[in-house]
Amino acid sequence: MRYVRPNSLTWWAGLLAMLTGIASMTLPATGSLGELARLVALLAGSGDASPAGLMFLGLGLIGLRDRIERGFRGDA
């Protein structure tokens, strides 16, 4: 489990981007979860980023952090 690094700020940024994308895709705009959906829309930039874009950004950040760490160590 080399991708799960809770001590890394980049890992947390990637996780937050992924969770924001997933939440903005699954939460309904109305009903009892409407306030939570508005908060997620605010975190996502009010529609500037698509949910899929946010999820790919999060996965990219997590993978990039791992690749840079392996590059500094000299692993291939």
N, CA, C, O and CB atoms as a CASP TS submission, in Angstrom:
PFRMAT TS
TARGET T0000
AUTHOR 0000-0000-0000
METHOD Language model
MODEL 1
PARENT N/A
ATOM      1  N   MET     1       0.840  -1.191   0.000  1.00  0.00           N
ATOM      2  CA  MET     1       0.000   0.000   0.000  1.00  0.00           C
ATOM      3  C   MET     1       0.880   1.248   0.000  1.00  0.00           C
ATOM      4  O   MET     1       0.847   2.047   0.936  1.00  0.00           O
ATOM      5  CB  MET     1      -0.953   0.002   1.221  1.00  0.00           C
ATOM      6  N   ARG     2       1.645   1.398  -1.037  1.00  0.00           N
ATOM      7  CA  ARG     2       2.551   2.531  -1.095  1.00  0.00           C
ATOM      8  C   ARG     2       1.842   3.831  -1.467  1.00  0.00           C
ATOM      9  O   ARG     2       2.426   4.904  -1.316  1.00  0.00           O
ATOM     10  CB  ARG     2       3.650   2.252  -2.081  1.00  0.00           C
ATOM     11  N   TYR     3       0.605   3.765  -1.949  1.00  0.00           N
ATOM     12  CA  TYR     3      -0.100   4.983  -2.327  1.00  0.00           C
ATOM     13  C   TYR     3      -0.816   5.635  -1.146  1.00  0.00           C
ATOM     14  O   TYR     3      -1.144   6.819  -1.216  1.00  0.00           O
ATOM     15  CB  TYR     3      -1.095   4.681  -3.421  1.00  0.00           C
ATOM     16  N   VAL     4      -1.061   4.915  -0.088  1.00  0.00           N
ATOM     17  CA  VAL     4      -1.751   5.466   1.077  1.00  0.00           C
ATOM     18  C   VAL     4      -0.701   6.031   2.025  1.00  0.00           C
ATOM     19  O   VAL     4      -0.021   5.282   2.725  1.00  0.00           O
ATOM     20  CB  VAL     4      -2.630   4.379   1.790  1.00  0.00           C
ATOM     21  N   ARG     5      -0.573   7.350   2.045  1.00  0.00           N
ATOM     22  CA  ARG     5       0.401   8.053   2.885  1.00  0.00           C
ATOM     23  C   ARG     5      -0.305   9.183   3.647  1.00  0.00           C
ATOM     24  O   ARG     5      -0.284  10.328   3.196  1.00  0.00           O
ATOM     25  CB  ARG     5       1.577   8.621   2.020  1.00  0.00           C
ATOM     26  N   PRO     6      -0.931   8.880   4.793  1.00  0.00           N
ATOM     27  CA  PRO     6      -1.659   9.916   5.526  1.00  0.00           C
ATOM     28  C   PRO     6      -0.773  11.035   6.079  1.00  0.00           C
ATOM     29  O   PRO     6      -1.299  12.059   6.517  1.00  0.00           O
ATOM     30  CB  PRO     6      -2.407   9.287   6.654  1.00  0.00           C
ATOM     31  N   ASN     7       0.547  10.874   6.071  1.00  0.00           N
ATOM     32  CA  ASN     7       1.431  11.941   6.537  1.00  0.00           C
ATOM     33  C   ASN     7       1.790  12.926   5.434  1.00  0.00           C
ATOM     34  O   ASN     7       2.502  13.897   5.691  1.00  0.00           O
ATOM     35  CB  ASN     7       2.693  11.349   7.115  1.00  0.00           C
ATOM     36  N   SER     8       1.317  12.700   4.216  1.00  0.00           N
ATOM     37  CA  SER     8       1.664  13.534   3.075  1.00  0.00           C
ATOM     38  C   SER     8       0.560  14.554   2.791  1.00  0.00           C
ATOM     39  O   SER     8      -0.613  14.193   2.692  1.00  0.00           O
ATOM     40  CB  SER     8       1.919  12.664   1.837  1.00  0.00           C
ATOM     41  N   LEU     9       0.932  15.804   2.663  1.00  0.00           N
ATOM     42  CA  LEU     9      -0.033  16.848   2.339  1.00  0.00           C
ATOM     43  C   LEU     9      -0.584  16.668   0.930  1.00  0.00           C
ATOM     44  O   LEU     9      -1.755  16.957   0.685  1.00  0.00           O
ATOM     45  CB  LEU     9       0.607  18.226   2.481  1.00  0.00           C
ATOM     46  N   THR    10       0.240  16.197   0.007  1.00  0.00           N
ATOM     47  CA  THR    10      -0.219  15.953  -1.356  1.00  0.00           C
ATOM     48  C   THR    10      -1.256  14.838  -1.382  1.00  0.00           C
ATOM     49  O   THR    10      -2.217  14.901  -2.148  1.00  0.00           O
ATOM     50  CB  THR    10       0.963  15.601  -2.268  1.00  0.00           C
ATOM     51  N   TRP    11      -1.067  13.822  -0.552  1.00  0.00           N
ATOM     52  CA  TRP    11      -2.045  12.736  -0.477  1.00  0.00           C
ATOM     53  C   TRP    11      -3.383  13.259   0.008  1.00  0.00           C
ATOM     54  O   TRP    11      -4.424  12.886  -0.534  1.00  0.00           O
ATOM     55  CB  TRP    11      -1.548  11.619   0.448  1.00  0.00           C
ATOM     56  N   TRP    12      -3.376  14.116   1.018  1.00  0.00           N
ATOM     57  CA  TRP    12      -4.627  14.683   1.536  1.00  0.00           C
ATOM     58  C   TRP    12      -5.298  15.589   0.510  1.00  0.00           C
ATOM     59  O   TRP    12      -6.523  15.581   0.393  1.00  0.00           O
ATOM     60  CB  TRP    12      -4.362  15.465   2.822  1.00  0.00           C
ATOM     61  N   ALA    13      -4.513  16.375  -0.239  1.00  0.00           N
ATOM     62  CA  ALA    13      -5.085  17.232  -1.274  1.00  0.00           C
ATOM     63  C   ALA    13      -5.730  16.390  -2.371  1.00  0.00           C
ATOM     64  O   ALA    13      -6.806  16.722  -2.867  1.00  0.00           O
ATOM     65  CB  ALA    13      -4.005  18.150  -1.872  1.00  0.00           C
ATOM     66  N   GLY    14      -5.067  15.304  -2.743  1.00  0.00           N
ATOM     67  CA  GLY    14      -5.634  14.409  -3.740  1.00  0.00           C
ATOM     68  C   GLY    14      -6.899  13.735  -3.251  1.00  0.00           C
ATOM     69  O   GLY    14      -7.871  13.608  -3.996  1.00  0.00           O
ATOM     70  N   LEU    15      -6.887  13.304  -2.001  1.00  0.00           N
ATOM     71  CA  LEU    15      -8.069  12.659  -1.431  1.00  0.00           C
ATOM     72  C   LEU    15      -9.241  13.631  -1.354  1.00  0.00           C
ATOM     73  O   LEU    15     -10.373  13.258  -1.660  1.00  0.00           O
ATOM     74  CB  LEU    15      -7.755  12.103  -0.039  1.00  0.00           C
ATOM     75  N   LEU    16      -8.982  14.868  -0.950  1.00  0.00           N
ATOM     76  CA  LEU    16     -10.047  15.860  -0.873  1.00  0.00           C
ATOM     77  C   LEU    16     -10.612  16.162  -2.260  1.00  0.00           C
ATOM     78  O   LEU    16     -11.826  16.308  -2.406  1.00  0.00           O
ATOM     79  CB  LEU    16      -9.531  17.145  -0.219  1.00  0.00           C
ATOM     80  N   ALA    17      -9.762  16.257  -3.273  1.00  0.00           N
ATOM     81  CA  ALA    17     -10.240  16.495  -4.631  1.00  0.00           C
ATOM     82  C   ALA    17     -11.101  15.325  -5.112  1.00  0.00           C
ATOM     83  O   ALA    17     -12.142  15.533  -5.736  1.00  0.00           O
ATOM     84  CB  ALA    17      -9.054  16.717  -5.589  1.00  0.00           C
ATOM     85  N   MET    18     -10.668  14.098  -4.825  1.00  0.00           N
ATOM     86  CA  MET    18     -11.455  12.930  -5.224  1.00  0.00           C
ATOM     87  C   MET    18     -12.801  12.895  -4.512  1.00  0.00           C
ATOM     88  O   MET    18     -13.831  12.649  -5.141  1.00  0.00           O
ATOM     89  CB  MET    18     -10.680  11.645  -4.935  1.00  0.00           C
ATOM     90  N   LEU    19     -12.799  13.137  -3.214  1.00  0.00           N
ATOM     91  CA  LEU    19     -14.050  13.097  -2.455  1.00  0.00           C
ATOM     92  C   LEU    19     -14.998  14.220  -2.869  1.00  0.00           C
ATOM     93  O   LEU    19     -16.213  14.023  -2.890  1.00  0.00           O
ATOM     94  CB  LEU    19     -13.762  13.188  -0.960  1.00  0.00           C
ATOM     95  N   THR    20     -14.461  15.390  -3.197  1.00  0.00           N
ATOM     96  CA  THR    20     -15.304  16.485  -3.675  1.00  0.00           C
ATOM     97  C   THR    20     -15.946  16.123  -5.009  1.00  0.00           C
ATOM     98  O   THR    20     -17.126  16.399  -5.226  1.00  0.00           O
ATOM     99  CB  THR    20     -14.482  17.779  -3.813  1.00  0.00           C
ATOM    100  N   GLY    21     -15.178  15.509  -5.901  1.00  0.00           N
ATOM    101  CA  GLY    21     -15.738  15.082  -7.181  1.00  0.00           C
ATOM    102  C   GLY    21     -16.807  14.023  -7.027  1.00  0.00           C
ATOM    103  O   GLY    21     -17.847  14.085  -7.684  1.00  0.00           O
ATOM    104  N   ILE    22     -16.561  13.054  -6.166  1.00  0.00           N
ATOM    105  CA  ILE    22     -17.545  11.990  -5.937  1.00  0.00           C
ATOM    106  C   ILE    22     -18.804  12.555  -5.297  1.00  0.00           C
ATOM    107  O   ILE    22     -19.915  12.192  -5.683  1.00  0.00           O
ATOM    108  CB  ILE    22     -16.950  10.881  -5.048  1.00  0.00           C
ATOM    109  N   ALA    23     -18.637  13.445  -4.318  1.00  0.00           N
ATOM    110  CA  ALA    23     -19.802  14.023  -3.638  1.00  0.00           C
ATOM    111  C   ALA    23     -20.613  14.907  -4.572  1.00  0.00           C
ATOM    112  O   ALA    23     -21.843  14.886  -4.526  1.00  0.00           O
ATOM    113  CB  ALA    23     -19.361  14.827  -2.420  1.00  0.00           C
ATOM    114  N   SER    24     -19.941  15.691  -5.424  1.00  0.00           N
ATOM    115  CA  SER    24     -20.696  16.558  -6.329  1.00  0.00           C
ATOM    116  C   SER    24     -21.425  15.758  -7.391  1.00  0.00           C
ATOM    117  O   SER    24     -22.404  16.237  -7.964  1.00  0.00           O
ATOM    118  CB  SER    24     -19.771  17.566  -6.990  1.00  0.00           C
ATOM    119  N   MET    25     -20.964  14.549  -7.662  1.00  0.00           N
ATOM    120  CA  MET    25     -21.637  13.711  -8.646  1.00  0.00           C
ATOM    121  C   MET    25     -22.819  12.962  -8.023  1.00  0.00           C
ATOM    122  O   MET    25     -23.793  12.679  -8.721  1.00  0.00           O
ATOM    123  CB  MET    25     -20.646  12.719  -9.258  1.00  0.00           C
ATOM    124  N   THR    26     -22.759  12.638  -6.738  1.00  0.00           N
ATOM    125  CA  THR    26     -23.778  11.783  -6.140  1.00  0.00           C
ATOM    126  C   THR    26     -24.826  12.529  -5.313  1.00  0.00           C
ATOM    127  O   THR    26     -25.934  12.022  -5.146  1.00  0.00           O
ATOM    128  CB  THR    26     -23.119  10.767  -5.282  1.00  0.00           C
ATOM    129  N   LEU    27     -24.512  13.712  -4.794  1.00  0.00           N
ATOM    130  CA  LEU    27     -25.470  14.400  -3.930  1.00  0.00           C
ATOM    131  C   LEU    27     -26.569  15.074  -4.753  1.00  0.00           C
ATOM    132  O   LEU    27     -26.284  15.690  -5.781  1.00  0.00           O
ATOM    133  CB  LEU    27     -24.751  15.439  -3.057  1.00  0.00           C
ATOM    134  N   PRO    28     -27.801  14.961  -4.313  1.00  0.00           N
ATOM    135  CA  PRO    28     -28.885  15.645  -5.016  1.00  0.00           C
ATOM    136  C   PRO    28     -28.863  17.151  -4.711  1.00  0.00           C
ATOM    137  O   PRO    28     -28.396  17.569  -3.652  1.00  0.00           O
ATOM    138  CB  PRO    28     -30.251  15.035  -4.620  1.00  0.00           C
ATOM    139  N   ALA    29     -29.365  17.944  -5.636  1.00  0.00           N
ATOM    140  CA  ALA    29     -29.369  19.398  -5.454  1.00  0.00           C
ATOM    141  C   ALA    29     -30.497  19.854  -4.529  1.00  0.00           C
ATOM    142  O   ALA    29     -30.426  20.945  -3.965  1.00  0.00           O
ATOM    143  CB  ALA    29     -29.498  20.095  -6.806  1.00  0.00           C
ATOM    144  N   THR    30     -31.512  19.052  -4.370  1.00  0.00           N
ATOM    145  CA  THR    30     -32.642  19.420  -3.511  1.00  0.00           C
ATOM    146  C   THR    30     -32.851  18.348  -2.459  1.00  0.00           C
ATOM    147  O   THR    30     -32.229  17.287  -2.504  1.00  0.00           O
ATOM    148  CB  THR    30     -33.932  19.620  -4.343  1.00  0.00           C
ATOM    149  N   GLY    31     -33.723  18.631  -1.522  1.00  0.00           N
ATOM    150  CA  GLY    31     -34.043  17.661  -0.477  1.00  0.00           C
ATOM    151  C   GLY    31     -33.256  17.927   0.787  1.00  0.00           C
ATOM    152  O   GLY    31     -32.740  19.021   1.011  1.00  0.00           O
ATOM    153  N   SER    32     -33.180  16.898   1.599  1.00  0.00           N
ATOM    154  CA  SER    32     -32.532  17.069   2.903  1.00  0.00           C
ATOM    155  C   SER    32     -31.025  17.238   2.801  1.00  0.00           C
ATOM    156  O   SER    32     -30.413  17.778   3.723  1.00  0.00           O
ATOM    157  CB  SER    32     -32.841  15.890   3.786  1.00  0.00           C
ATOM    158  N   LEU    33     -30.406  16.798   1.716  1.00  0.00           N
ATOM    159  CA  LEU    33     -28.971  16.946   1.536  1.00  0.00           C
ATOM    160  C   LEU    33     -28.614  18.154   0.674  1.00  0.00           C
ATOM    161  O   LEU    33     -27.485  18.264   0.196  1.00  0.00           O
ATOM    162  CB  LEU    33     -28.402  15.695   0.921  1.00  0.00           C
ATOM    163  N   GLY    34     -29.560  19.047   0.477  1.00  0.00           N
ATOM    164  CA  GLY    34     -29.343  20.218  -0.368  1.00  0.00           C
ATOM    165  C   GLY    34     -28.262  21.151   0.153  1.00  0.00           C
ATOM    166  O   GLY    34     -27.473  21.684  -0.627  1.00  0.00           O
ATOM    167  N   GLU    35     -28.219  21.352   1.464  1.00  0.00           N
ATOM    168  CA  GLU    35     -27.190  22.218   2.050  1.00  0.00           C
ATOM    169  C   GLU    35     -25.800  21.623   1.873  1.00  0.00           C
ATOM    170  O   GLU    35     -24.845  22.339   1.568  1.00  0.00           O
ATOM    171  CB  GLU    35     -27.470  22.450   3.536  1.00  0.00           C
ATOM    172  N   LEU    36     -25.690  20.319   2.063  1.00  0.00           N
ATOM    173  CA  LEU    36     -24.408  19.651   1.858  1.00  0.00           C
ATOM    174  C   LEU    36     -23.998  19.714   0.386  1.00  0.00           C
ATOM    175  O   LEU    36     -22.817  19.869   0.077  1.00  0.00           O
ATOM    176  CB  LEU    36     -24.482  18.187   2.331  1.00  0.00           C
ATOM    177  N   ALA    37     -24.959  19.596  -0.512  1.00  0.00           N
ATOM    178  CA  ALA    37     -24.664  19.699  -1.942  1.00  0.00           C
ATOM    179  C   ALA    37     -24.178  21.103  -2.292  1.00  0.00           C
ATOM    180  O   ALA    37     -23.295  21.256  -3.136  1.00  0.00           O
ATOM    181  CB  ALA    37     -25.909  19.342  -2.777  1.00  0.00           C
ATOM    182  N   ARG    38     -24.742  22.129  -1.655  1.00  0.00           N
ATOM    183  CA  ARG    38     -24.282  23.506  -1.907  1.00  0.00           C
ATOM    184  C   ARG    38     -22.864  23.722  -1.385  1.00  0.00           C
ATOM    185  O   ARG    38     -22.075  24.432  -2.010  1.00  0.00           O
ATOM    186  CB  ARG    38     -25.239  24.519  -1.252  1.00  0.00           C
ATOM    187  N   LEU    39     -22.534  23.112  -0.239  1.00  0.00           N
ATOM    188  CA  LEU    39     -21.174  23.206   0.294  1.00  0.00           C
ATOM    189  C   LEU    39     -20.172  22.520  -0.639  1.00  0.00           C
ATOM    190  O   LEU    39     -19.083  23.043  -0.876  1.00  0.00           O
ATOM    191  CB  LEU    39     -21.105  22.581   1.699  1.00  0.00           C
ATOM    192  N   VAL    40     -20.536  21.368  -1.158  1.00  0.00           N
ATOM    193  CA  VAL    40     -19.651  20.662  -2.096  1.00  0.00           C
ATOM    194  C   VAL    40     -19.487  21.474  -3.368  1.00  0.00           C
ATOM    195  O   VAL    40     -18.387  21.532  -3.917  1.00  0.00           O
ATOM    196  CB  VAL    40     -20.205  19.256  -2.427  1.00  0.00           C
ATOM    197  N   ALA    41     -20.552  22.104  -3.852  1.00  0.00           N
ATOM    198  CA  ALA    41     -20.449  22.951  -5.040  1.00  0.00           C
ATOM    199  C   ALA    41     -19.534  24.140  -4.777  1.00  0.00           C
ATOM    200  O   ALA    41     -18.795  24.564  -5.665  1.00  0.00           O
ATOM    201  CB  ALA    41     -21.837  23.439  -5.477  1.00  0.00           C
ATOM    202  N   LEU    42     -19.580  24.672  -3.578  1.00  0.00           N
ATOM    203  CA  LEU    42     -18.689  25.778  -3.224  1.00  0.00           C
ATOM    204  C   LEU    42     -17.236  25.306  -3.183  1.00  0.00           C
ATOM    205  O   LEU    42     -16.345  26.011  -3.659  1.00  0.00           O
ATOM    206  CB  LEU    42     -19.092  26.384  -1.863  1.00  0.00           C
ATOM    207  N   LEU    43     -16.988  24.126  -2.621  1.00  0.00           N
ATOM    208  CA  LEU    43     -15.633  23.580  -2.594  1.00  0.00           C
ATOM    209  C   LEU    43     -15.126  23.256  -3.998  1.00  0.00           C
ATOM    210  O   LEU    43     -13.930  23.365  -4.265  1.00  0.00           O
ATOM    211  CB  LEU    43     -15.589  22.329  -1.726  1.00  0.00           C
ATOM    212  N   ALA    44     -16.021  22.862  -4.888  1.00  0.00           N
ATOM    213  CA  ALA    44     -15.629  22.503  -6.254  1.00  0.00           C
ATOM    214  C   ALA    44     -15.477  23.725  -7.137  1.00  0.00           C
ATOM    215  O   ALA    44     -15.113  23.582  -8.305  1.00  0.00           O
ATOM    216  CB  ALA    44     -16.646  21.559  -6.862  1.00  0.00           C
ATOM    217  N   GLY    45     -15.736  24.902  -6.637  1.00  0.00           N
ATOM    218  CA  GLY    45     -15.614  26.109  -7.442  1.00  0.00           C
ATOM    219  C   GLY    45     -16.902  26.470  -8.150  1.00  0.00           C
ATOM    220  O   GLY    45     -16.870  27.152  -9.174  1.00  0.00           O
ATOM    221  N   SER    46     -18.029  26.031  -7.631  1.00  0.00           N
ATOM    222  CA  SER    46     -19.357  26.332  -8.158  1.00  0.00           C
ATOM    223  C   SER    46     -19.504  25.964  -9.625  1.00  0.00           C
ATOM    224  O   SER    46     -20.028  26.749 -10.415  1.00  0.00           O
ATOM    225  CB  SER    46     -19.662  27.790  -7.975  1.00  0.00           C
ATOM    226  N   GLY    47     -19.054  24.799  -9.983  1.00  0.00           N
ATOM    227  CA  GLY    47     -19.267  24.313 -11.338  1.00  0.00           C
ATOM    228  C   GLY    47     -18.115  24.538 -12.279  1.00  0.00           C
ATOM    229  O   GLY    47     -18.213  24.179 -13.453  1.00  0.00           O
ATOM    230  N   ASP    48     -17.009  25.125 -11.811  1.00  0.00           N
ATOM    231  CA  ASP    48     -15.869  25.340 -12.692  1.00  0.00           C
ATOM    232  C   ASP    48     -15.176  24.035 -13.049  1.00  0.00           C
ATOM    233  O   ASP    48     -14.608  23.919 -14.135  1.00  0.00           O
ATOM    234  CB  ASP    48     -14.881  26.286 -12.046  1.00  0.00           C
ATOM    235  N   ALA    49     -15.209  23.062 -12.167  1.00  0.00           N
ATOM    236  CA  ALA    49     -14.559  21.775 -12.413  1.00  0.00           C
ATOM    237  C   ALA    49     -15.611  20.678 -12.456  1.00  0.00           C
ATOM    238  O   ALA    49     -16.528  20.646 -11.635  1.00  0.00           O
ATOM    239  CB  ALA    49     -13.497  21.471 -11.324  1.00  0.00           C
ATOM    240  N   SER    50     -15.469  19.790 -13.412  1.00  0.00           N
ATOM    241  CA  SER    50     -16.413  18.677 -13.501  1.00  0.00           C
ATOM    242  C   SER    50     -16.076  17.641 -12.433  1.00  0.00           C
ATOM    243  O   SER    50     -14.931  17.571 -11.986  1.00  0.00           O
ATOM    244  CB  SER    50     -16.385  18.034 -14.917  1.00  0.00           C
ATOM    245  N   PRO    51     -17.044  16.847 -12.021  1.00  0.00           N
ATOM    246  CA  PRO    51     -16.756  15.803 -11.031  1.00  0.00           C
ATOM    247  C   PRO    51     -15.672  14.838 -11.505  1.00  0.00           C
ATOM    248  O   PRO    51     -14.805  14.447 -10.725  1.00  0.00           O
ATOM    249  CB  PRO    51     -18.022  15.026 -10.709  1.00  0.00           C
ATOM    250  N   ALA    52     -15.719  14.456 -12.774  1.00  0.00           N
ATOM    251  CA  ALA    52     -14.694  13.545 -13.294  1.00  0.00           C
ATOM    252  C   ALA    52     -13.320  14.214 -13.275  1.00  0.00           C
ATOM    253  O   ALA    52     -12.319  13.565 -12.968  1.00  0.00           O
ATOM    254  CB  ALA    52     -15.048  13.093 -14.730  1.00  0.00           C
ATOM    255  N   GLY    53     -13.267  15.493 -13.598  1.00  0.00           N
ATOM    256  CA  GLY    53     -12.000  16.220 -13.564  1.00  0.00           C
ATOM    257  C   GLY    53     -11.411  16.275 -12.169  1.00  0.00           C
ATOM    258  O   GLY    53     -10.200  16.138 -11.999  1.00  0.00           O
ATOM    259  N   LEU    54     -12.258  16.476 -11.167  1.00  0.00           N
ATOM    260  CA  LEU    54     -11.790  16.500  -9.786  1.00  0.00           C
ATOM    261  C   LEU    54     -11.275  15.132  -9.344  1.00  0.00           C
ATOM    262  O   LEU    54     -10.273  15.041  -8.635  1.00  0.00           O
ATOM    263  CB  LEU    54     -12.909  16.959  -8.860  1.00  0.00           C
ATOM    264  N   MET    55     -11.963  14.066  -9.765  1.00  0.00           N
ATOM    265  CA  MET    55     -11.513  12.730  -9.378  1.00  0.00           C
ATOM    266  C   MET    55     -10.174  12.397 -10.040  1.00  0.00           C
ATOM    267  O   MET    55      -9.292  11.828  -9.397  1.00  0.00           O
ATOM    268  CB  MET    55     -12.571  11.675  -9.754  1.00  0.00           C
ATOM    269  N   PHE    56     -10.019  12.747 -11.320  1.00  0.00           N
ATOM    270  CA  PHE    56      -8.745  12.495 -11.996  1.00  0.00           C
ATOM    271  C   PHE    56      -7.625  13.358 -11.426  1.00  0.00           C
ATOM    272  O   PHE    56      -6.478  12.918 -11.352  1.00  0.00           O
ATOM    273  CB  PHE    56      -8.883  12.749 -13.494  1.00  0.00           C
ATOM    274  N   LEU    57      -7.952  14.580 -11.023  1.00  0.00           N
ATOM    275  CA  LEU    57      -6.950  15.432 -10.383  1.00  0.00           C
ATOM    276  C   LEU    57      -6.461  14.798  -9.080  1.00  0.00           C
ATOM    277  O   LEU    57      -5.261  14.772  -8.808  1.00  0.00           O
ATOM    278  CB  LEU    57      -7.528  16.836 -10.111  1.00  0.00           C
ATOM    279  N   GLY    58      -7.391  14.290  -8.283  1.00  0.00           N
ATOM    280  CA  GLY    58      -7.015  13.649  -7.027  1.00  0.00           C
ATOM    281  C   GLY    58      -6.153  12.424  -7.233  1.00  0.00           C
ATOM    282  O   GLY    58      -5.150  12.240  -6.544  1.00  0.00           O
ATOM    283  N   LEU    59      -6.541  11.583  -8.180  1.00  0.00           N
ATOM    284  CA  LEU    59      -5.730  10.391  -8.463  1.00  0.00           C
ATOM    285  C   LEU    59      -4.366  10.773  -9.008  1.00  0.00           C
ATOM    286  O   LEU    59      -3.368  10.121  -8.702  1.00  0.00           O
ATOM    287  CB  LEU    59      -6.448   9.475  -9.457  1.00  0.00           C
ATOM    288  N   GLY    60      -4.317  11.828  -9.815  1.00  0.00           N
ATOM    289  CA  GLY    60      -3.046  12.290 -10.360  1.00  0.00           C
ATOM    290  C   GLY    60      -2.118  12.815  -9.279  1.00  0.00           C
ATOM    291  O   GLY    60      -0.917  12.548  -9.308  1.00  0.00           O
ATOM    292  N   LEU    61      -2.662  13.556  -8.329  1.00  0.00           N
ATOM    293  CA  LEU    61      -1.832  14.066  -7.234  1.00  0.00           C
ATOM    294  C   LEU    61      -1.249  12.935  -6.399  1.00  0.00           C
ATOM    295  O   LEU    61      -0.077  12.973  -6.022  1.00  0.00           O
ATOM    296  CB  LEU    61      -2.646  14.998  -6.343  1.00  0.00           C
ATOM    297  N   ILE    62      -2.067  11.934  -6.113  1.00  0.00           N
ATOM    298  CA  ILE    62      -1.585  10.806  -5.313  1.00  0.00           C
ATOM    299  C   ILE    62      -0.515  10.037  -6.078  1.00  0.00           C
ATOM    300  O   ILE    62       0.507   9.668  -5.499  1.00  0.00           O
ATOM    301  CB  ILE    62      -2.752   9.867  -4.932  1.00  0.00           C
ATOM    302  N   GLY    63      -0.728   9.789  -7.358  1.00  0.00           N
ATOM    303  CA  GLY    63       0.261   9.075  -8.160  1.00  0.00           C
ATOM    304  C   GLY    63       1.524   9.875  -8.375  1.00  0.00           C
ATOM    305  O   GLY    63       2.620   9.315  -8.371  1.00  0.00           O
ATOM    306  N   LEU    64       1.387  11.189  -8.564  1.00  0.00           N
ATOM    307  CA  LEU    64       2.551  12.047  -8.763  1.00  0.00           C
ATOM    308  C   LEU    64       3.418  12.083  -7.509  1.00  0.00           C
ATOM    309  O   LEU    64       4.645  12.055  -7.608  1.00  0.00           O
ATOM    310  CB  LEU    64       2.113  13.466  -9.146  1.00  0.00           C
ATOM    311  N   ARG    65       2.808  12.144  -6.347  1.00  0.00           N
ATOM    312  CA  ARG    65       3.560  12.148  -5.106  1.00  0.00           C
ATOM    313  C   ARG    65       4.369  10.867  -4.961  1.00  0.00           C
ATOM    314  O   ARG    65       5.527  10.903  -4.546  1.00  0.00           O
ATOM    315  CB  ARG    65       2.623  12.322  -3.915  1.00  0.00           C
ATOM    316  N   ASP    66       3.766   9.750  -5.298  1.00  0.00           N
ATOM    317  CA  ASP    66       4.476   8.475  -5.198  1.00  0.00           C
ATOM    318  C   ASP    66       5.627   8.417  -6.200  1.00  0.00           C
ATOM    319  O   ASP    66       6.712   7.940  -5.868  1.00  0.00           O
ATOM    320  CB  ASP    66       3.509   7.301  -5.428  1.00  0.00           C
ATOM    321  N   ARG    67       5.404   8.890  -7.407  1.00  0.00           N
ATOM    322  CA  ARG    67       6.448   8.832  -8.435  1.00  0.00           C
ATOM    323  C   ARG    67       7.626   9.750  -8.081  1.00  0.00           C
ATOM    324  O   ARG    67       8.783   9.374  -8.270  1.00  0.00           O
ATOM    325  CB  ARG    67       5.866   9.225  -9.807  1.00  0.00           C
ATOM    326  N   ILE    68       7.341  10.919  -7.581  1.00  0.00           N
ATOM    327  CA  ILE    68       8.441  11.829  -7.202  1.00  0.00           C
ATOM    328  C   ILE    68       9.216  11.239  -6.031  1.00  0.00           C
ATOM    329  O   ILE    68      10.443  11.328  -6.002  1.00  0.00           O
ATOM    330  CB  ILE    68       7.895  13.245  -6.830  1.00  0.00           C
ATOM    331  N   GLU    69       8.530  10.643  -5.072  1.00  0.00           N
ATOM    332  CA  GLU    69       9.226  10.029  -3.934  1.00  0.00           C
ATOM    333  C   GLU    69      10.124   8.890  -4.395  1.00  0.00           C
ATOM    334  O   GLU    69      11.252   8.767  -3.918  1.00  0.00           O
ATOM    335  CB  GLU    69       8.216   9.513  -2.898  1.00  0.00           C
ATOM    336  N   ARG    70       9.644   8.057  -5.312  1.00  0.00           N
ATOM    337  CA  ARG    70      10.470   6.966  -5.820  1.00  0.00           C
ATOM    338  C   ARG    70      11.633   7.495  -6.653  1.00  0.00           C
ATOM    339  O   ARG    70      12.704   6.889  -6.671  1.00  0.00           O
ATOM    340  CB  ARG    70       9.625   6.003  -6.653  1.00  0.00           C
ATOM    341  N   GLY    71      11.436   8.622  -7.345  1.00  0.00           N
ATOM    342  CA  GLY    71      12.500   9.209  -8.146  1.00  0.00           C
ATOM    343  C   GLY    71      13.640   9.731  -7.291  1.00  0.00           C
ATOM    344  O   GLY    71      14.806   9.608  -7.666  1.00  0.00           O
ATOM    345  N   PHE    72      13.317  10.307  -6.152  1.00  0.00           N
ATOM    346  CA  PHE    72      14.355  10.801  -5.250  1.00  0.00           C
ATOM    347  C   PHE    72      15.136   9.664  -4.593  1.00  0.00           C
ATOM    348  O   PHE    72      16.323   9.803  -4.300  1.00  0.00           O
ATOM    349  CB  PHE    72      13.736  11.684  -4.180  1.00  0.00           C
ATOM    350  N   ARG    73      14.459   8.538  -4.364  1.00  0.00           N
ATOM    351  CA  ARG    73      15.116   7.387  -3.761  1.00  0.00           C
ATOM    352  C   ARG    73      15.955   6.632  -4.775  1.00  0.00           C
ATOM    353  O   ARG    73      16.872   5.905  -4.392  1.00  0.00           O
ATOM    354  CB  ARG    73      14.089   6.459  -3.145  1.00  0.00           C
ATOM    355  N   GLY    74      15.662   6.789  -6.068  1.00  0.00           N
ATOM    356  CA  GLY    74      16.390   6.088  -7.101  1.00  0.00           C
ATOM    357  C   GLY    74      15.725   4.812  -7.553  1.00  0.00           C
ATOM    358  O   GLY    74      16.314   4.057  -8.326  1.00  0.00           O
ATOM    359  N   ASP    75      14.496   4.543  -7.090  1.00  0.00           N
ATOM    360  CA  ASP    75      13.760   3.357  -7.541  1.00  0.00           C
ATOM    361  C   ASP    75      13.211   3.608  -8.938  1.00  0.00           C
ATOM    362  O   ASP    75      13.016   4.759  -9.327  1.00  0.00           O
ATOM    363  CB  ASP    75      12.607   3.001  -6.555  1.00  0.00           C
ATOM    364  N   ALA    76      12.963   2.567  -9.682  1.00  0.00           N
ATOM    365  CA  ALA    76      12.428   2.728 -11.035  1.00  0.00           C
ATOM    366  C   ALA    76      10.961   2.521 -11.087  1.00  0.00           C
ATOM    367  O   ALA    76      10.361   2.623 -12.157  1.00  0.00           O
ATOM    368  CB  ALA    76      13.084   1.790 -11.977  1.00  0.00           C
TER
END
